[in-house]
């Protein structure tokens, strides 16, 4: 016996009953399809909205907070910055290249929808282990997709993360962040207004690629056998169409021809029309027959739920339509009037403006009135595993260190990160730095914008609340290492199946940890994304909240020193001594992922961050690198490898101090001529510090623990990804052939 239509569309019996109450009649198939995509987990956040309300979202510099296409902050000089982070996890697991490429395309549209020109992309990526052929295939395809779309559309990919871990086998995480700039007066919101105004569909024609798309894929996990069935739901991108669409939309906004604009992402036309109408408190009539199509005999439900890429919905006054068409013709962008703004709040889908009414629903019921669930939460009963604090010391700490090193530069080498010539610090450092230029005049303000993305599933698996706070703290310190002060956070919350109480407990705890840290550091959360049902073969991923942090460099007079060493410099370790091996990279490599981690002393962390930022801005250090995954050992190895200068460290008590992880810790490389002045500043800031050694020679020596040549450290650091992932093409098959 076939199941009821609403269940086939992913709606529960209770949700179907609620729809009937709203409409005061049974919903027809088209209406059910529209509710199914809008009330999906991806579009409605029905399992997470109750928790997200606890995040701090306001500050004097915040112009637009959560709920719009992107968050917007005032960065001075009449300039605003728009920032957004999104996930394309499930599509990328099915079709890696297109999943990643269309993730880039979607996040770009979120930014220029606000009136901002996209200037930078970042891509926090997570894959299964490198020894798994399918994980390597996914990684190659995703990197190629990010590169192919970003490079072609002309927006630089300036940083991100690359993590390989067993928890992501079969369910990669492909998060994409975009930053854009706009003159403050060009800010526009995604809402419809003005009865009689026209709804104009701009960009690509609509096809069957992406029907249901992320709104379907992101509401279900994966099995080993269903990839082929889900592949048609993955969208197909065209970066050259996107480039034309960007230029056309920005010109329309510059000329004041658009009163509201919305990109077509998750749930396609259903989302764009219902959200713009709902936000504006108006209704809309949509002529489904007027939607340009690329495939014959498409049904209305296919047109309304397709997530075909490179499309925007603009609300235009009738008298401006002739000029709109002229601009679109100039940029070779298709434009079609598909709707009209109406009174009353009803979204009607018509077959011709004077034809049959195919659907008639309150626009707000698709958007604001989506279900809100407070799902059961339960702390996991079983411990994560043994603690690395209980392990015996390693026989050869040097060999262990070599096994922890991975240089992500092979991934970054696929991207053009110098487009626009704004990039001062590119991929691979603690944070990215971009020159802050006025988006209209091109005037260089003498200041900079800094960006970082950070996540640590190991910390969050041990303690999601403390772990998330540690991730926020790491992001703040990463910005300090390039001389920036933090402004605002966006987040991508990647979790498992929300129907599992343990997963909802993890999510709730992570939100509270983020809220506490962001409140303490004065970093409002201005937007984000929740990606649930990240599971494969019945196993949930480890909780992986990813933090994107935007900061401001008040004086950009020279390039920050980065993770650099200079021969003869003294090495100082700044920050508290509280560290642990619980949740550490070393512990995970030894099969001991559990334990306890130190918490963040937010006052101390602020002191360390302020000190580091001022030392960088004043040119008092010649190298700086925060300590995170892998602790002091990995940080020193990265600095030595990137500089071609060895280190001789005398003050490390043992493997715990070498590999232990904790917040608020930074290594700085200081010229002996200014060492006394630096130490005076450290003392004045009341920040703990110790002299641990010097930069010298061509070996990495830690007294009584290791003595490695810089050649073997560099080889371990740089060879792992190129050897595993090969040429970077997607020719390799999932079985490794």
HELIX and SHEET records of a PDB file:
HELIX    1   1 UNK A    5  UNK A    8  1                                   4    
HELIX    2   2 UNK A   13  UNK A   23  1                                  11    
HELIX    3   3 UNK A   29  UNK A   38  1                                  10    
HELIX    4   4 UNK A   41  UNK A   44  1                                   4    
HELIX    5   5 UNK A   49  UNK A   52  1                                   4    
HELIX    6   6 UNK A   89  UNK A   94  1                                   6    
HELIX    7   7 UNK A   96  UNK A  112  1                                  17    
HELIX    8   8 UNK A  133  UNK A  153  1                                  21    
HELIX    9   9 UNK A  166  UNK A  168  5                                   3    
HELIX   10  10 UNK A  184  UNK A  186  5                                   3    
HELIX   11  11 UNK A  213  UNK A  217  1                                   5    
HELIX   12  12 UNK A  227  UNK A  230  1                                   4    
HELIX   13  13 UNK A  231  UNK A  233  5                                   3    
HELIX   14  14 UNK A  239  UNK A  254  1                                  16    
HELIX   15  15 UNK A  268  UNK A  280  1                                  13    
HELIX   16  16 UNK A  288  UNK A  290  5                                   3    
HELIX   17  17 UNK A  300  UNK A  305  1                                   6    
HELIX   18  18 UNK A  318  UNK A  320  5                                   3    
HELIX   19  19 UNK A  321  UNK A  330  1                                  10    
HELIX   20  20 UNK A  363  UNK A  366  1                                   4    
HELIX   21  21 UNK A  388  UNK A  390  5                                   3    
HELIX   22  22 UNK A  397  UNK A  404  1                                   8    
HELIX   23  23 UNK A  409  UNK A  412  1                                   4    
HELIX   24  24 UNK A  419  UNK A  421  5                                   3    
HELIX   25  25 UNK A  457  UNK A  462  1                                   6    
HELIX   26  26 UNK A  464  UNK A  480  1                                  17    
HELIX   27  27 UNK A  501  UNK A  521  1                                  21    
HELIX   28  28 UNK A  585  UNK A  589  1                                   5    
HELIX   29  29 UNK A  602  UNK A  617  1                                  16    
HELIX   30  30 UNK A  631  UNK A  643  1                                  13    
HELIX   31  31 UNK A  655  UNK A  659  1                                   5    
HELIX   32  32 UNK A  672  UNK A  674  5                                   3    
HELIX   33  33 UNK A  675  UNK A  684  1                                  10    
HELIX   34  34 UNK A  710  UNK A  725  1                                  16    
SHEET    1   A 6 UNK A  62  UNK A  64  0                                        
SHEET    2   A 6 UNK A  71  UNK A  76 -1                                        
SHEET    3   A 6 UNK A  79  UNK A  87 -1                                        
SHEET    4   A 6 UNK A 173  UNK A 183 -1                                        
SHEET    5   A 6 UNK A 117  UNK A 127 -1                                        
SHEET    6   A 6 UNK A 157  UNK A 164  1                                        
SHEET    1   B 7 UNK A 260  UNK A 263  0                                        
SHEET    2   B 7 UNK A 311  UNK A 316 -1                                        
SHEET    3   B 7 UNK A 198  UNK A 203 -1                                        
SHEET    4   B 7 UNK A 335  UNK A 342 -1                                        
SHEET    5   B 7 UNK A 283  UNK A 287 -1                                        
SHEET    6   B 7 UNK A 346  UNK A 351  1                                        
SHEET    7   B 7 UNK A 356  UNK A 362 -1                                        
SHEET    1   C 6 UNK A 423  UNK A 425  0                                        
SHEET    2   C 6 UNK A 432  UNK A 437 -1                                        
SHEET    3   C 6 UNK A 444  UNK A 454 -1                                        
SHEET    4   C 6 UNK A 544  UNK A 553 -1                                        
SHEET    5   C 6 UNK A 485  UNK A 494 -1                                        
SHEET    6   C 6 UNK A 524  UNK A 531  1                                        
SHEET    1   D 2 UNK A 535  UNK A 536  0                                        
SHEET    2   D 2 UNK A 539  UNK A 540 -1                                        
SHEET    1   E 7 UNK A 623  UNK A 626  0                                        
SHEET    2   E 7 UNK A 666  UNK A 670 -1                                        
SHEET    3   E 7 UNK A 570  UNK A 574 -1                                        
SHEET    4   E 7 UNK A 689  UNK A 695 -1                                        
SHEET    5   E 7 UNK A 647  UNK A 649 -1                                        
SHEET    6   E 7 UNK A 699  UNK A 702  1                                        
SHEET    7   E 7 UNK A 706  UNK A 709 -1                                        
END                                                                             
